Every structure is written in structure tokens, then in C-alpha cells.
Amino acid sequence: MLSPVPGLTHLKVLTPAPPPADATPPPPPPRGTGVQRRAEALVRIALESAFGMRPLPHLRPTEFDGPVRVHVAARQRQGMRGQVRLDTLHLRADGEVFGTAVSGGRAHAFTGRVAQRRLVSFRVL
């Protein structure tokens, strides 16, 4: 394509056409893998326990690390009880999980880490 040179109307420069864009989008990340389902199940149990829908013994030491059980017990002592709905859940490749949950008309953020099929860290913010 010929385009004028700025300041010189009689001179033109040949500009090559832009390379064609890649028409195929990248494949979406796999959804619903075993790791994703396991992380979602662990987070759901921890959230339901934190909001008083499940008793603390449901947090088995084989699946939930000590700090997770301590944080959930502290949340139960605060007296915030009620139905909780998992709104969003994101899982990173390094095992970090984060998202939002809704309880009593309020949104609550949470974060945690899954390692070796266990929830080793969890906080409701």
C-alpha cells in the first residue's frame, strides 16, 4: 500500500500489508477436572462450616489442615450463621483458590490453597 510521506505530498512510501491475524483462538482451559471438582468440594464444606451450616467435626484432619479448622471455628464463634451460596470459584495452577460466596444478602470473599488433595489454608475475608 502506498502512503504519503508527511510533509512531502508528492512522495509516497510502500508500506507492507499487516500480517494476517491468527484466526483460531486458543483452546479454553479444561473445566471440571478432578482437581477443580475436589477444590470446589473442599471449599464448599469449609464455607458451610464457617457459616454454621455444618458442625466442626465435618472438617476431617485428613482433608483440612489445622489452620483451616482454627479459622472456621473462630468464624462460628462470631455467630454469623445462615445459608451460604458459592458464587465464584477460581483455581490457579499452583493450587491457590479464591472467589466469592453470598450469605444473608452480603458477598464475602475467600481465599485458600489446596495441596495434595487437602485444603491447607483458608480465609473468609
MOPAC internal coordinates of N, CA, C and O (Angstrom, degrees):
PM7 1SCF
backbone

  N    0.0000 0     0.00 0     0.00 0    0    0    0
  C    1.4410 1     0.00 0     0.00 0    1    0    0
  C    1.5229 1   107.91 1     0.00 0    2    1    0
  O    1.2310 1   120.76 1   -44.82 1    3    2    1
  N    1.3080 1   116.15 1   135.18 1    3    2    1
  C    1.4541 1   121.68 1   178.21 1    5    3    2
  C    1.5187 1   109.14 1   -91.83 1    6    5    3
  O    1.2310 1   121.00 1   -49.73 1    7    6    5
  N    1.3217 1   115.70 1   130.27 1    7    6    5
  C    1.4625 1   120.12 1   177.67 1    9    7    6
  C    1.5199 1   108.32 1  -129.60 1   10    9    7
  O    1.2310 1   119.82 1   -34.92 1   11   10    9
  N    1.3413 1   117.94 1   145.08 1   11   10    9
  C    1.4645 1   120.24 1  -177.32 1   13   11   10
  C    1.5212 1   111.37 1   -68.91 1   14   13   11
  O    1.2310 1   121.11 1   -32.96 1   15   14   13
  N    1.3347 1   115.49 1   147.04 1   15   14   13
  C    1.4567 1   122.12 1   175.20 1   17   15   14
  C    1.5227 1   106.86 1   -81.33 1   18   17   15
  O    1.2310 1   119.24 1   -50.47 1   19   18   17
  N    1.3300 1   119.05 1   129.53 1   19   18   17
  C    1.4636 1   120.35 1  -178.81 1   21   19   18
  C    1.5323 1   111.23 1   -58.45 1   22   21   19
  O    1.2310 1   120.68 1   -48.62 1   23   22   21
  N    1.3114 1   116.30 1   131.38 1   23   22   21
  C    1.4593 1   122.49 1   179.00 1   25   23   22
  C    1.5134 1   114.27 1    87.83 1   26   25   23
  O    1.2310 1   119.31 1   162.71 1   27   26   25
  N    1.3091 1   118.92 1   -17.29 1   27   26   25
  C    1.4636 1   122.82 1  -179.26 1   29   27   26
  C    1.5253 1   107.56 1  -127.08 1   30   29   27
  O    1.2310 1   120.29 1   -83.58 1   31   30   29
  N    1.3202 1   117.05 1    96.42 1   31   30   29
  C    1.4524 1   120.84 1  -173.26 1   33   31   30
  C    1.5157 1   113.42 1   -70.58 1   34   33   31
  O    1.2310 1   119.92 1   157.78 1   35   34   33
  N    1.3529 1   117.76 1   -22.22 1   35   34   33
  C    1.4568 1   119.43 1  -176.62 1   37   35   34
  C    1.5302 1   112.84 1   -88.04 1   38   37   35
  O    1.2310 1   119.98 1   164.14 1   39   38   37
  N    1.3336 1   117.64 1   -15.86 1   39   38   37
  C    1.4617 1   120.55 1  -179.91 1   41   39   38
  C    1.5209 1   109.79 1   -96.93 1   42   41   39
  O    1.2310 1   121.54 1   -38.74 1   43   42   41
  N    1.3045 1   114.65 1   141.26 1   43   42   41
  C    1.4589 1   120.09 1   178.59 1   45   43   42
  C    1.5206 1   108.86 1  -129.59 1   46   45   43
  O    1.2310 1   120.77 1   -29.10 1   47   46   45
  N    1.3271 1   116.14 1   150.90 1   47   46   45
  C    1.4599 1   122.94 1  -179.02 1   49   47   46
  C    1.5216 1   107.71 1  -118.19 1   50   49   47
  O    1.2310 1   121.38 1   -39.72 1   51   50   49
  N    1.3320 1   114.96 1   140.28 1   51   50   49
  C    1.4605 1   120.01 1   177.27 1   53   51   50
  C    1.5296 1   108.87 1   -83.86 1   54   53   51
  O    1.2310 1   120.69 1   -63.07 1   55   54   53
  N    1.3164 1   116.29 1   116.93 1   55   54   53
  C    1.4659 1   121.89 1   177.86 1   57   55   54
  C    1.5155 1   108.02 1  -107.19 1   58   57   55
  O    1.2310 1   120.22 1   -54.42 1   59   58   57
  N    1.3424 1   117.18 1   125.58 1   59   58   57
  C    1.4674 1   118.47 1  -179.81 1   61   59   58
  C    1.5312 1   110.41 1   -68.66 1   62   61   59
  O    1.2310 1   121.69 1   -28.22 1   63   62   61
  N    1.3026 1   114.36 1   151.78 1   63   62   61
  C    1.4673 1   120.01 1   177.81 1   65   63   62
  C    1.5269 1   109.32 1   -67.61 1   66   65   63
  O    1.2310 1   120.57 1   -33.99 1   67   66   65
  N    1.3248 1   116.51 1   146.01 1   67   66   65
  C    1.4667 1   118.00 1   179.05 1   69   67   66
  C    1.5211 1   110.29 1   -64.68 1   70   69   67
  O    1.2310 1   120.52 1   -31.97 1   71   70   69
  N    1.3301 1   116.61 1   148.03 1   71   70   69
  C    1.4686 1   118.64 1   179.45 1   73   71   70
  C    1.5279 1   109.53 1   -65.17 1   74   73   71
  O    1.2310 1   120.42 1   -31.94 1   75   74   73
  N    1.3117 1   116.80 1   148.06 1   75   74   73
  C    1.4732 1   118.83 1  -179.16 1   77   75   74
  C    1.5315 1   110.59 1   -65.03 1   78   77   75
  O    1.2310 1   121.70 1   -39.26 1   79   78   77
  N    1.3075 1   114.35 1   140.74 1   79   78   77
  C    1.4650 1   119.92 1   178.99 1   81   79   78
  C    1.5220 1   109.33 1   -72.60 1   82   81   79
  O    1.2310 1   121.29 1   -30.18 1   83   82   81
  N    1.3268 1   115.13 1   149.82 1   83   82   81
  C    1.4590 1   119.85 1   177.70 1   85   83   82
  C    1.5276 1   108.27 1   -67.15 1   86   85   83
  O    1.2310 1   120.78 1   -61.11 1   87   86   85
  N    1.3044 1   116.11 1   118.89 1   87   86   85
  C    1.4659 1   120.75 1  -174.45 1   89   87   86
  C    1.5242 1   112.87 1   -79.57 1   90   89   87
  O    1.2310 1   119.86 1   162.68 1   91   90   89
  N    1.3197 1   117.87 1   -17.32 1   91   90   89
  C    1.4632 1   119.42 1  -177.72 1   93   91   90
  C    1.5263 1   109.36 1   -97.03 1   94   93   91
  O    1.2310 1   119.66 1   -59.69 1   95   94   93
  N    1.3234 1   118.26 1   120.31 1   95   94   93
  C    1.4613 1   119.99 1   177.86 1   97   95   94
  C    1.5276 1   109.83 1   -71.98 1   98   97   95
  O    1.2310 1   120.54 1   -22.25 1   99   98   97
  N    1.3347 1   116.57 1   157.75 1   99   98   97
  C    1.4673 1   118.13 1   178.28 1  101   99   98
  C    1.5241 1   110.08 1   -65.54 1  102  101   99
  O    1.2310 1   120.15 1   -28.92 1  103  102  101
  N    1.3159 1   117.31 1   151.08 1  103  102  101
  C    1.4697 1   119.15 1  -179.17 1  105  103  102
  C    1.5246 1   110.21 1   -67.00 1  106  105  103
  O    1.2310 1   119.83 1   -35.28 1  107  106  105
  N    1.3213 1   117.93 1   144.72 1  107  106  105
  C    1.4606 1   119.89 1   179.09 1  109  107  106
  C    1.5267 1   109.93 1   -68.59 1  110  109  107
  O    1.2310 1   120.48 1   -26.78 1  111  110  109
  N    1.3360 1   116.69 1   153.22 1  111  110  109
  C    1.4632 1   118.29 1   178.01 1  113  111  110
  C    1.5215 1   109.89 1   -64.62 1  114  113  111
  O    1.2310 1   120.08 1   -30.78 1  115  114  113
  N    1.3147 1   117.45 1   149.22 1  115  114  113
  C    1.4667 1   119.55 1  -179.39 1  117  115  114
  C    1.5220 1   110.74 1   -64.68 1  118  117  115
  O    1.2310 1   120.53 1   -47.53 1  119  118  117
  N    1.3133 1   116.59 1   132.47 1  119  118  117
  C    1.4524 1   122.29 1  -179.49 1  121  119  118
  C    1.5284 1   109.23 1  -106.63 1  122  121  119
  O    1.2310 1   121.44 1   -29.11 1  123  122  121
  N    1.2928 1   114.85 1   150.89 1  123  122  121
  C    1.4494 1   119.38 1   174.11 1  125  123  122
  C    1.5235 1   114.01 1    71.23 1  126  125  123
  O    1.2310 1   120.21 1  -152.30 1  127  126  125
  N    1.3335 1   117.20 1    27.70 1  127  126  125
  C    1.4526 1   119.01 1   177.91 1  129  127  126
  C    1.5240 1   108.96 1   -71.34 1  130  129  127
  O    1.2310 1   120.83 1   -10.77 1  131  130  129
  N    1.3067 1   116.02 1   169.23 1  131  130  129
  C    1.4569 1   120.23 1   179.73 1  133  131  130
  C    1.5156 1   112.39 1   -60.72 1  134  133  131
  O    1.2310 1   120.34 1   142.25 1  135  134  133
  N    1.3232 1   116.96 1   -37.75 1  135  134  133
  C    1.4638 1   120.84 1   179.66 1  137  135  134
  C    1.5278 1   109.67 1   -66.18 1  138  137  135
  O    1.2310 1   120.45 1   136.68 1  139  138  137
  N    1.3312 1   116.75 1   -43.32 1  139  138  137
  C    1.4691 1   121.26 1   179.49 1  141  139  138
  C    1.5286 1   110.48 1   -62.00 1  142  141  139
  O    1.2310 1   120.49 1   134.49 1  143  142  141
  N    1.3264 1   116.67 1   -45.51 1  143  142  141
  C    1.4682 1   119.73 1  -179.36 1  145  143  142
  C    1.5247 1   111.23 1   -64.92 1  146  145  143
  O    1.2310 1   120.39 1   139.70 1  147  146  145
  N    1.3295 1   116.86 1   -40.30 1  147  146  145
  C    1.4658 1   120.71 1   179.59 1  149  147  146
  C    1.5325 1   110.57 1   -64.55 1  150  149  147
  O    1.2310 1   120.48 1   135.52 1  151  150  149
  N    1.3338 1   116.69 1   -44.48 1  151  150  149
  C    1.4658 1   120.44 1   178.92 1  153  151  150
  C    1.5234 1   110.71 1   -62.58 1  154  153  151
  O    1.2310 1   120.44 1   138.42 1  155  154  153
  N    1.3349 1   116.76 1   -41.58 1  155  154  153
  C    1.4638 1   120.16 1   179.51 1  157  155  154
  C    1.5279 1   110.81 1   -64.08 1  158  157  155
  O    1.2310 1   119.94 1   139.20 1  159  158  157
  N    1.3120 1   117.71 1   -40.80 1  159  158  157
  C    1.4647 1   120.70 1   179.51 1  161  159  158
  C    1.5293 1   110.93 1   -64.47 1  162  161  159
  O    1.2310 1   120.22 1   136.30 1  163  162  161
  N    1.3334 1   117.18 1   -43.70 1  163  162  161
  C    1.4642 1   120.44 1   179.79 1  165  163  162
  C    1.5236 1   111.28 1   -64.26 1  166  165  163
  O    1.2310 1   120.30 1   136.24 1  167  166  165
  N    1.3264 1   117.03 1   -43.76 1  167  166  165
  C    1.4672 1   120.72 1  -179.79 1  169  167  166
  C    1.5234 1   110.35 1   -65.57 1  170  169  167
  O    1.2310 1   120.32 1   139.45 1  171  170  169
  N    1.3158 1   117.00 1   -40.55 1  171  170  169
  C    1.4671 1   120.54 1  -179.65 1  173  171  170
  C    1.5375 1   110.35 1   -62.27 1  174  173  171
  O    1.2310 1   119.98 1   136.32 1  175  174  173
  N    1.3236 1   117.65 1   -43.68 1  175  174  173
  C    1.4699 1   121.00 1   178.84 1  177  175  174
  C    1.5260 1   110.19 1   -64.02 1  178  177  175
  O    1.2310 1   120.28 1   137.05 1  179  178  177
  N    1.3388 1   117.06 1   -42.95 1  179  178  177
  C    1.4640 1   120.43 1   179.65 1  181  179  178
  C    1.5284 1   111.20 1   -64.30 1  182  181  179
  O    1.2310 1   120.14 1   137.97 1  183  182  181
  N    1.3314 1   117.33 1   -42.03 1  183  182  181
  C    1.4698 1   120.16 1   178.69 1  185  183  182
  C    1.5259 1   111.39 1   -64.91 1  186  185  183
  O    1.2310 1   120.39 1   135.32 1  187  186  185
  N    1.3192 1   116.86 1   -44.68 1  187  186  185
  C    1.4636 1   119.61 1  -179.77 1  189  187  186
  C    1.5233 1   110.70 1   -63.56 1  190  189  187
  O    1.2310 1   120.01 1   144.98 1  191  190  189
  N    1.3148 1   117.59 1   -35.02 1  191  190  189
  C    1.4650 1   120.32 1   176.84 1  193  191  190
  C    1.5248 1   110.73 1   -71.31 1  194  193  191
  O    1.2310 1   120.19 1   139.84 1  195  194  193
  N    1.3282 1   117.25 1   -40.16 1  195  194  193
  C    1.4619 1   120.82 1  -179.03 1  197  195  194
  C    1.5227 1   111.78 1   -64.62 1  198  197  195
  O    1.2310 1   119.99 1   149.44 1  199  198  197
  N    1.3240 1   117.63 1   -30.56 1  199  198  197
  C    1.4589 1   121.03 1  -179.61 1  201  199  198
  C    1.5253 1   112.29 1   -99.68 1  202  201  199
  O    1.2310 1   120.20 1  -163.86 1  203  202  201
  N    1.3313 1   117.22 1    16.14 1  203  202  201
  C    1.4551 1   121.86 1   171.31 1  205  203  202
  C    1.5119 1   116.06 1    78.82 1  206  205  203
  O    1.2310 1   119.34 1  -168.35 1  207  206  205
  N    1.3079 1   118.86 1    11.65 1  207  206  205
  C    1.4630 1   120.52 1   179.15 1  209  207  206
  C    1.5255 1   111.86 1   -84.44 1  210  209  207
  O    1.2310 1   120.15 1   162.01 1  211  210  209
  N    1.3233 1   117.32 1   -17.99 1  211  210  209
  C    1.4691 1   122.80 1   178.21 1  213  211  210
  C    1.5232 1   108.24 1  -130.34 1  214  213  211
  O    1.2310 1   119.99 1   -31.48 1  215  214  213
  N    1.3179 1   117.62 1   148.52 1  215  214  213
  C    1.4678 1   119.51 1   175.38 1  217  215  214
  C    1.5319 1   110.74 1   -76.05 1  218  217  215
  O    1.2310 1   121.01 1   -20.26 1  219  218  217
  N    1.3246 1   115.67 1   159.74 1  219  218  217
  C    1.4651 1   120.80 1  -178.87 1  221  219  218
  C    1.5265 1   114.34 1   -59.97 1  222  221  219
  O    1.2310 1   118.34 1   146.18 1  223  222  221
  N    1.3393 1   120.76 1   -33.82 1  223  222  221
  C    1.4713 1   118.74 1   179.89 1  225  223  222
  C    1.5293 1   114.27 1   -61.41 1  226  225  223
  O    1.2310 1   119.73 1   166.21 1  227  226  225
  N    1.3306 1   118.12 1   -13.79 1  227  226  225
  C    1.4646 1   119.55 1   176.12 1  229  227  226
  C    1.5257 1   111.60 1   -69.48 1  230  229  227
  O    1.2310 1   120.26 1   163.02 1  231  230  229
  N    1.3373 1   117.10 1   -16.98 1  231  230  229
  C    1.4651 1   120.99 1   177.05 1  233  231  230
  C    1.5271 1   108.27 1   -88.10 1  234  233  231
  O    1.2310 1   120.83 1   -95.48 1  235  234  233
  N    1.3139 1   116.02 1    84.52 1  235  234  233
  C    1.4633 1   121.10 1  -176.77 1  237  235  234
  C    1.5286 1   110.53 1   -70.78 1  238  237  235
  O    1.2310 1   120.04 1   -39.51 1  239  238  237
  N    1.3348 1   117.53 1   140.49 1  239  238  237
  C    1.4685 1   120.60 1   179.75 1  241  239  238
  C    1.5277 1   113.61 1   -61.23 1  242  241  239
  O    1.2310 1   119.70 1   158.41 1  243  242  241
  N    1.3248 1   118.19 1   -21.59 1  243  242  241
  C    1.4681 1   119.65 1   178.52 1  245  243  242
  C    1.5224 1   111.77 1   -74.26 1  246  245  243
  O    1.2310 1   120.03 1   160.45 1  247  246  245
  N    1.3420 1   117.55 1   -19.55 1  247  246  245
  C    1.4636 1   121.08 1  -177.91 1  249  247  246
  C    1.5213 1   113.67 1  -114.62 1  250  249  247
  O    1.2310 1   119.85 1   156.85 1  251  250  249
  N    1.3402 1   117.89 1   -23.15 1  251  250  249
  C    1.4585 1   121.99 1  -175.93 1  253  251  250
  C    1.5218 1   109.04 1  -127.29 1  254  253  251
  O    1.2310 1   120.49 1   -54.18 1  255  254  253
  N    1.3128 1   116.67 1   125.82 1  255  254  253
  C    1.4575 1   122.08 1  -179.41 1  257  255  254
  C    1.5359 1   110.21 1   -70.47 1  258  257  255
  O    1.2310 1   120.66 1   -15.49 1  259  258  257
  N    1.3273 1   116.35 1   164.51 1  259  258  257
  C    1.4623 1   121.95 1  -177.48 1  261  259  258
  C    1.5247 1   114.70 1   -55.45 1  262  261  259
  O    1.2310 1   119.25 1   131.37 1  263  262  261
  N    1.3471 1   119.03 1   -48.63 1  263  262  261
  C    1.4703 1   119.10 1   179.93 1  265  263  262
  C    1.5324 1   113.74 1   -59.97 1  266  265  263
  O    1.2310 1   120.17 1   149.74 1  267  266  265
  N    1.3097 1   117.27 1   -30.26 1  267  266  265
  C    1.4697 1   120.59 1   177.73 1  269  267  266
  C    1.5214 1   109.32 1   -66.84 1  270  269  267
  O    1.2310 1   120.30 1   133.66 1  271  270  269
  N    1.3213 1   117.02 1   -46.34 1  271  270  269
  C    1.4639 1   120.71 1  -179.33 1  273  271  270
  C    1.5286 1   111.09 1   -64.99 1  274  273  271
  O    1.2310 1   120.31 1   142.68 1  275  274  273
  N    1.3420 1   117.02 1   -37.32 1  275  274  273
  C    1.4658 1   120.68 1   178.79 1  277  275  274
  C    1.5318 1   110.33 1   -65.04 1  278  277  275
  O    1.2310 1   120.07 1   135.45 1  279  278  277
  N    1.3354 1   117.48 1   -44.55 1  279  278  277
  C    1.4715 1   120.60 1  -179.40 1  281  279  278
  C    1.5315 1   111.14 1   -64.91 1  282  281  279
  O    1.2310 1   120.36 1   137.80 1  283  282  281
  N    1.3219 1   116.92 1   -42.20 1  283  282  281
  C    1.4646 1   120.21 1  -179.92 1  285  283  282
  C    1.5298 1   110.09 1   -65.30 1  286  285  283
  O    1.2310 1   120.01 1   139.68 1  287  286  285
  N    1.3261 1   117.58 1   -40.32 1  287  286  285
  C    1.4687 1   120.35 1   178.11 1  289  287  286
  C    1.5289 1   110.60 1   -63.30 1  290  289  287
  O    1.2310 1   120.02 1   140.52 1  291  290  289
  N    1.3218 1   117.57 1   -39.48 1  291  290  289
  C    1.4624 1   120.76 1   177.89 1  293  291  290
  C    1.5231 1   111.10 1   -65.08 1  294  293  291
  O    1.2310 1   120.06 1   140.62 1  295  294  293
  N    1.3204 1   117.49 1   -39.38 1  295  294  293
  C    1.4750 1   120.74 1   178.02 1  297  295  294
  C    1.5243 1   110.43 1   -65.74 1  298  297  295
  O    1.2310 1   120.16 1   142.58 1  299  298  297
  N    1.3353 1   117.30 1   -37.42 1  299  298  297
  C    1.4680 1   119.47 1   178.84 1  301  299  298
  C    1.5248 1   110.77 1   -66.58 1  302  301  299
  O    1.2310 1   120.11 1   144.78 1  303  302  301
  N    1.3328 1   117.39 1   -35.22 1  303  302  301
  C    1.4621 1   120.46 1   179.47 1  305  303  302
  C    1.5265 1   111.72 1   -68.14 1  306  305  303
  O    1.2310 1   120.01 1   156.11 1  307  306  305
  N    1.3363 1   117.58 1   -23.89 1  307  306  305
  C    1.4691 1   120.27 1   178.45 1  309  307  306
  C    1.5217 1   111.53 1   -69.23 1  310  309  307
  O    1.2310 1   120.18 1   162.44 1  311  310  309
  N    1.3158 1   117.25 1   -17.56 1  311  310  309
  C    1.4548 1   120.93 1   175.97 1  313  311  310
  C    1.5150 1   114.96 1    85.97 1  314  313  311
  O    1.2310 1   119.37 1  -170.24 1  315  314  313
  N    1.3183 1   118.80 1     9.76 1  315  314  313
  C    1.4642 1   120.79 1   177.73 1  317  315  314
  C    1.5253 1   107.75 1   -80.49 1  318  317  315
  O    1.2310 1   120.69 1   -77.93 1  319  318  317
  N    1.3142 1   116.28 1   102.07 1  319  318  317
  C    1.4603 1   120.70 1  -177.70 1  321  319  318
  C    1.5192 1   109.50 1  -121.18 1  322  321  319
  O    1.2310 1   121.18 1   -29.12 1  323  322  321
  N    1.3146 1   115.35 1   150.88 1  323  322  321
  C    1.4591 1   119.84 1   176.49 1  325  323  322
  C    1.5146 1   111.37 1   150.14 1  326  325  323
  O    1.2310 1   121.72 1    -7.18 1  327  326  325
  N    1.3171 1   114.31 1   172.82 1  327  326  325
  C    1.4597 1   120.62 1   179.10 1  329  327  326
  C    1.5248 1   109.31 1   -62.77 1  330  329  327
  O    1.2310 1   120.71 1   -35.68 1  331  330  329
  N    1.3070 1   116.26 1   144.32 1  331  330  329
  C    1.4620 1   121.46 1   176.79 1  333  331  330
  C    1.5211 1   107.87 1  -131.47 1  334  333  331
  O    1.2310 1   121.11 1   -41.73 1  335  334  333
  N    1.3368 1   115.48 1   138.27 1  335  334  333
  C    1.4618 1   121.51 1  -179.94 1  337  335  334
  C    1.5226 1   108.43 1  -122.31 1  338  337  335
  O    1.2310 1   120.63 1   -52.59 1  339  338  337
  N    1.3080 1   116.39 1   127.41 1  339  338  337
  C    1.4569 1   121.68 1   176.98 1  341  339  338
  C    1.5208 1   107.86 1   -73.06 1  342  341  339
  O    1.2310 1   120.57 1   -63.60 1  343  342  341
  N    1.3255 1   116.52 1   116.40 1  343  342  341
  C    1.4637 1   121.10 1  -175.97 1  345  343  342
  C    1.5265 1   110.93 1   -91.45 1  346  345  343
  O    1.2310 1   120.15 1   122.45 1  347  346  345
  N    1.3226 1   117.31 1   -57.55 1  347  346  345
  C    1.4670 1   120.93 1   177.16 1  349  347  346
  C    1.5185 1   109.06 1  -131.63 1  350  349  347
  O    1.2310 1   121.11 1   -29.57 1  351  350  349
  N    1.3077 1   115.49 1   150.43 1  351  350  349
  C    1.4624 1   121.75 1   176.80 1  353  351  350
  C    1.5184 1   107.81 1  -144.81 1  354  353  351
  O    1.2310 1   121.05 1   -54.38 1  355  354  353
  N    1.3279 1   115.60 1   125.62 1  355  354  353
  C    1.4577 1   121.37 1   178.66 1  357  355  354
  C    1.5210 1   107.96 1  -122.28 1  358  357  355
  O    1.2310 1   120.80 1   -41.90 1  359  358  357
  N    1.3111 1   116.07 1   138.10 1  359  358  357
  C    1.4625 1   122.26 1  -179.58 1  361  359  358
  C    1.5156 1   108.35 1  -125.35 1  362  361  359
  O    1.2310 1   120.55 1   -57.46 1  363  362  361
  N    1.3146 1   116.56 1   122.54 1  363  362  361
  C    1.4637 1   121.09 1   177.30 1  365  363  362
  C    1.5218 1   109.48 1   -92.11 1  366  365  363
  O    1.2310 1   121.32 1   -15.72 1  367  366  365
  N    1.3278 1   115.09 1   164.28 1  367  366  365
  C    1.4630 1   120.59 1  -176.26 1  369  367  366
  C    1.5274 1   112.07 1   -62.96 1  370  369  367
  O    1.2310 1   119.78 1   151.34 1  371  370  369
  N    1.3367 1   118.03 1   -28.66 1  371  370  369
  C    1.4670 1   120.16 1  -178.64 1  373  371  370
  C    1.5258 1   112.81 1   -83.87 1  374  373  371
  O    1.2310 1   119.86 1  -176.40 1  375  374  373
  N    1.3365 1   117.88 1     3.60 1  375  374  373
  C    1.4560 1   121.41 1   176.75 1  377  375  374
  C    1.5135 1   114.52 1    98.36 1  378  377  375
  O    1.2310 1   119.75 1   179.48 1  379  378  377
  N    1.3244 1   118.08 1    -0.52 1  379  378  377
  C    1.4587 1   120.64 1   178.81 1  381  379  378
  C    1.5298 1   109.47 1   -74.30 1  382  381  379
  O    1.2310 1   120.81 1   -48.07 1  383  382  381
  N    1.3228 1   116.06 1   131.93 1  383  382  381
  C    1.4626 1   121.45 1   176.18 1  385  383  382
  C    1.5220 1   108.03 1  -119.04 1  386  385  383
  O    1.2310 1   120.84 1   -35.45 1  387  386  385
  N    1.3208 1   116.00 1   144.55 1  387  386  385
  C    1.4539 1   120.61 1   176.38 1  389  387  386
  C    1.5163 1   108.16 1  -157.56 1  390  389  387
  O    1.2310 1   121.06 1   -19.36 1  391  390  389
  N    1.3117 1   115.59 1   160.64 1  391  390  389
  C    1.4533 1   119.22 1  -179.86 1  393  391  390
  C    1.5134 1   111.09 1   168.92 1  394  393  391
  O    1.2310 1   121.54 1    18.46 1  395  394  393
  N    1.3376 1   114.66 1  -161.54 1  395  394  393
  C    1.4578 1   120.60 1  -179.46 1  397  395  394
  C    1.5215 1   109.77 1  -131.26 1  398  397  395
  O    1.2310 1   121.81 1   -27.95 1  399  398  397
  N    1.3109 1   114.14 1   152.05 1  399  398  397
  C    1.4603 1   122.22 1   175.78 1  401  399  398
  C    1.5209 1   107.44 1  -135.37 1  402  401  399
  O    1.2310 1   120.47 1   -30.86 1  403  402  401
  N    1.3188 1   116.71 1   149.14 1  403  402  401
  C    1.4621 1   121.77 1  -178.14 1  405  403  402
  C    1.5243 1   108.56 1  -114.82 1  406  405  403
  O    1.2310 1   121.04 1   -49.60 1  407  406  405
  N    1.3334 1   115.61 1   130.40 1  407  406  405
  C    1.4600 1   121.50 1   177.48 1  409  407  406
  C    1.5215 1   108.33 1  -145.40 1  410  409  407
  O    1.2310 1   120.84 1   -52.25 1  411  410  409
  N    1.3082 1   116.00 1   127.75 1  411  410  409
  C    1.4628 1   120.06 1   178.10 1  413  411  410
  C    1.5152 1   113.43 1    60.84 1  414  413  411
  O    1.2310 1   119.91 1  -147.68 1  415  414  413
  N    1.3142 1   117.78 1    32.32 1  415  414  413
  C    1.4602 1   121.16 1   179.43 1  417  415  414
  C    1.5143 1   114.47 1    80.03 1  418  417  415
  O    1.2310 1   119.64 1  -178.81 1  419  418  417
  N    1.3237 1   118.29 1     1.19 1  419  418  417
  C    1.4667 1   122.00 1   179.27 1  421  419  418
  C    1.5141 1   109.76 1  -113.49 1  422  421  419
  O    1.2310 1   121.07 1   -35.70 1  423  422  421
  N    1.3198 1   115.57 1   144.30 1  423  422  421
  C    1.4620 1   121.10 1   176.74 1  425  423  422
  C    1.5235 1   108.83 1   -92.47 1  426  425  423
  O    1.2310 1   120.76 1   -43.49 1  427  426  425
  N    1.3128 1   116.15 1   136.51 1  427  426  425
  C    1.4626 1   122.68 1   178.75 1  429  427  426
  C    1.5228 1   108.10 1  -124.38 1  430  429  427
  O    1.2310 1   120.66 1   -47.13 1  431  430  429
  N    1.3197 1   116.34 1   132.87 1  431  430  429
  C    1.4597 1   120.56 1   176.21 1  433  431  430
  C    1.5213 1   108.65 1   -88.37 1  434  433  431
  O    1.2310 1   120.77 1   -28.21 1  435  434  433
  N    1.3158 1   116.13 1   151.79 1  435  434  433
  C    1.4580 1   120.60 1   175.18 1  437  435  434
  C    1.5188 1   108.89 1  -141.34 1  438  437  435
  O    1.2310 1   121.48 1   -22.90 1  439  438  437
  N    1.2993 1   114.77 1   157.10 1  439  438  437
  C    1.4547 1   121.16 1   176.91 1  441  439  438
  C    1.5206 1   108.16 1  -147.52 1  442  441  439
  O    1.2310 1   120.68 1   -22.97 1  443  442  441
  N    1.3114 1   116.30 1   157.03 1  443  442  441
  C    1.4534 1   120.43 1  -179.89 1  445  443  442
  C    1.5124 1   111.29 1  -174.93 1  446  445  443
  O    1.2310 1   121.36 1     4.84 1  447  446  445
  N    1.3183 1   115.01 1  -175.16 1  447  446  445
  C    1.4565 1   120.49 1   179.58 1  449  447  446
  C    1.5223 1   108.88 1  -142.21 1  450  449  447
  O    1.2310 1   121.50 1   -44.27 1  451  450  449
  N    1.3363 1   114.74 1   135.73 1  451  450  449
  C    1.4627 1   122.12 1   177.45 1  453  451  450
  C    1.5219 1   107.67 1  -110.27 1  454  453  451
  O    1.2310 1   120.87 1   -49.98 1  455  454  453
  N    1.3290 1   115.95 1   130.02 1  455  454  453
  C    1.4671 1   121.08 1   177.11 1  457  455  454
  C    1.5216 1   108.38 1  -143.37 1  458  457  455
  O    1.2310 1   120.49 1   -47.00 1  459  458  457
  N    1.3111 1   116.68 1   133.00 1  459  458  457
  C    1.4660 1   123.43 1  -179.57 1  461  459  458
  C    1.5272 1   111.70 1    50.31 1  462  461  459
  O    1.2310 1   120.97 1  -132.09 1  463  462  461
  N    1.3124 1   115.75 1    47.91 1  463  462  461
  C    1.4690 1   123.38 1   176.34 1  465  463  462
  C    1.5243 1   113.28 1    61.09 1  466  465  463
  O    1.2310 1   120.43 1  -155.22 1  467  466  465
  N    1.3521 1   116.79 1    24.78 1  467  466  465
  C    1.4648 1   122.58 1   177.16 1  469  467  466
  C    1.5175 1   108.86 1  -127.40 1  470  469  467
  O    1.2310 1   120.35 1   -28.45 1  471  470  469
  N    1.3186 1   116.94 1   151.55 1  471  470  469
  C    1.4559 1   121.75 1   172.75 1  473  471  470
  C    1.5243 1   106.41 1   -91.05 1  474  473  471
  O    1.2310 1   120.17 1   -74.10 1  475  474  473
  N    1.3296 1   117.28 1   105.90 1  475  474  473
  C    1.4622 1   121.24 1  -173.64 1  477  475  474
  C    1.5221 1   112.29 1   -95.12 1  478  477  475
  O    1.2310 1   120.00 1   162.72 1  479  478  477
  N    1.3223 1   117.61 1   -17.28 1  479  478  477
  C    1.4589 1   121.42 1   178.53 1  481  479  478
  C    1.5222 1   107.84 1  -148.04 1  482  481  479
  O    1.2310 1   120.34 1   -38.65 1  483  482  481
  N    1.3503 1   116.95 1   141.35 1  483  482  481
  C    1.4619 1   119.99 1   179.96 1  485  483  482
  C    1.5188 1   108.87 1  -160.96 1  486  485  483
  O    1.2310 1   120.56 1   -45.17 1  487  486  485
  N    1.3225 1   116.53 1   134.83 1  487  486  485
  C    1.4610 1   122.77 1   176.60 1  489  487  486
  C    1.5227 1   109.44 1  -142.18 1  490  489  487
  O    1.2310 1   121.03 1   -42.94 1  491  490  489
  N    1.3179 1   115.63 1   137.06 1  491  490  489
  C    1.4621 1   121.55 1   168.73 1  493  491  490
  C    1.5198 1   105.35 1  -101.17 1  494  493  491
  O    1.2310 1   120.72 1   -57.88 1  495  494  493
  N    1.3123 1   116.23 1   122.12 1  495  494  493
  C    1.4701 1   120.51 1  -174.87 1  497  495  494
  C    1.5127 1   112.25 1   -93.70 1  498  497  495
  O    1.2310 1   120.10 1   180.00 1  499  498  497

